[in-house]
Amino acid sequence: MSSNFPTCRWGIVSTGMIASWFVADLVLDRPDAKAKHIIQSIGSSSVQKGKDFASKFCPQSSPTIYGSYEEVYADPSVDCVYIGTPISFHKQNCLDAIAAGKNVLCEKAFTMNAREAKEVFEAAQKKGVYVHEAMWLRHRPMVAKLRQLLYQDRVIGDVFRMSSDFFDRLDIPNLPETSRYKHPKFGAGTLLDIGIYPLTWALLTLDSNTPDNAERPKVLASQTHLHGVEVTSSIVVQYPSSGRQGVITSTHMSSKPSNLVCRVYGTEGYIDVTGEAPSMPHFFTVYGRKEDYQTFDQGRKYEFPHVGLGFIFEADNTALDIAAGRKESAIMPWQETIRVMELMDEIRKQGGTEYPQDHE
Ligand SMILES: NC(=O)c1ccc[n+]([C@@H]2O[C@H](COP(=O)([O-])OP(=O)(O)OC[C@H]3O[C@@H](n4cnc5c(N)ncnc54)[C@H](OP(=O)(O)O)[C@@H]3O)[C@@H](O)[C@H]2O)c1
């Protein structure tokens, strides 16, 4: 790796599932790395948890382990804090890190609602630090290629509709009381957990504009609740200027029946995105319409290199942003996070999902 590449020293806040995925990708050996990543410190509710986490997920690193998050924020060797706590804690974790003058990469959903997101960005602006919602899907090279094919090369003609569905089976009544999936006060429900990905696919495939001048779609939403938690969301997204529509769904009632994670329909063909889940696409295939107007060709498959689970793309871009002195990501700027949160606020309003934080 070139020594000219920026180095980012990360402070990892929390030791849950997503933090383990993120850290494991950060320490991967890669020939095409754009930045050098160092796990500088780990903050957890317990030092032992932090030690166990480090020895399991980044055994080749030697981070400082803290028994609190505050010590990570105060660590002068940390360039960027990664926040992987449940959604309901993001606002306070971000505000605390920002108050300590730290740059922040915070997991999705960024906050519980748009009001909280605005509060965080106002604090970041005042303090002059970098803050970025970790919507890793947007950083995958596949997404840029897909958008180029859709809106520059117009390989499927006029895009008129898309669909995307995120399934994940959860046995909510039998989860521990501390589970982030169990109570609205933690942000439980499919929308902020997994529905945000089909929504992101809709925003990425139905609008040719970049996030800095994106059009705001209308949404028509329905949500079903069980055990006091939203378990199924169905949303129609419609763009006023083009009439393009997205049908996006998420559920905690079933595991996925197929590997199709997104389909984009055009007047001259369609594109199927295939993968583990809408958050983890692997490849896509472009099918062209035949002259009979009824059938499609064999399809052309576009494959992309697998680098761990795929977190490294957002991590590299974050390191490059910070090294360049930027305060926002061009791929996921603040106004785009606010737009997504406002759309999810509207979906929850129509679907009847409220969080205690909405009334603070
Ligand atoms: N990008 C993705 O694809 C993806 C996938 C899954 C989740 N996520 C996001 O990542 C975040 C965390 O999800 P997760 O599945 O990793 O959660 P998790 O496994 O439950 O871990 C959350 C961690 O947060 C800390 N924490 C602090 N206060 C807590 C509290 N009161 N209750 C529970 N944990 C608390 C704990 O770490 P310590 O005890 O060490 O402090 C815990 O291990 C969520 O925002 C979620 O939306 C993103």
The ligand as an ORCA input file, in Angstrom:
! r2SCAN-3c Opt
* xyz 0 1
  N     -25.181     -1.740      8.392
  C     -25.885     -2.846      8.601
  O     -26.095     -3.678      7.733
  C     -26.435     -3.092      9.963
  C     -26.757     -4.398     10.355
  C     -27.218     -4.596     11.651
  C     -27.389     -3.513     12.499
  N     -27.081     -2.255     12.068
  C     -27.267     -1.092     12.949
  O     -26.297     -1.181     13.982
  C     -26.827     -0.759     15.225
  C     -26.631     -1.834     16.284
  O     -27.198     -3.037     15.856
  P     -26.647     -4.467     16.371
  O     -27.476     -5.476     15.691
  O     -25.188     -4.522     16.247
  O     -27.056     -4.381     17.907
  P     -26.554     -5.321     19.097
  O     -25.923     -6.557     18.566
  O     -27.683     -5.409     20.039
  O     -25.369     -4.473     19.757
  C     -25.547     -3.203     20.230
  C     -24.411     -2.866     21.197
  O     -24.663     -1.556     21.679
  C     -24.251     -1.457     23.037
  N     -25.350     -0.929     23.849
  C     -25.324      0.217     24.538
  N     -26.433      0.402     25.228
  C     -27.210     -0.666     24.984
  C     -28.491     -1.068     25.457
  N     -29.200     -0.348     26.339
  N     -28.999     -2.211     25.000
  C     -28.304     -2.967     24.147
  N     -27.070     -2.640     23.681
  C     -26.524     -1.504     24.109
  C     -23.794     -2.834     23.483
  O     -22.363     -2.847     23.419
  P     -21.443     -2.687     24.706
  O     -22.073     -3.495     25.812
  O     -20.151     -3.199     24.271
  O     -21.400     -1.227     25.071
  C     -24.330     -3.761     22.421
  O     -23.508     -4.871     22.199
  C     -28.278     -0.371     14.931
  O     -28.330      1.001     14.680
  C     -28.603     -1.115     13.660
  O     -29.589     -0.455     12.881
  C     -26.596     -2.033     10.834
*
